[in-house]
Amino acid sequence: MQNKLTIGKTWAVLLVAAFTTGMGNGSVFGAAVMCAVGRGPYESWGGWGAEAFSPSTFSGFIDVMMIVFGIAFAIIVGAAMSKHGEIEAQRDNTGW
């Protein structure tokens, strides 16, 4: 058998479910860091335009953490799904 869980077949799960779950974890991490170390001396809260993604602003730090955690979690889930597909394909060849 062949691996049926390729990236091409699972991209929707990776994009929607895994990326948004990782973004949720990133927002919690960003909020926890802000609670632990304080808001810092931010001149702007960073809510408009490109400032929203600048890690040197309050909102930008959390937004960047959400994107980083979303990408990381999608990569981890993609690797796990691919490996699971390989194991299932190997199991199907053994006759179990």
PyMOL commands that set and color helices and strands:
alter all, ss='L'
color gray80, all
select helices_A, chain A and resi 7-37+49-53+58-94
alter helices_A, ss='H'
color red, helices_A
deselect
rebuild
show_as cartoon
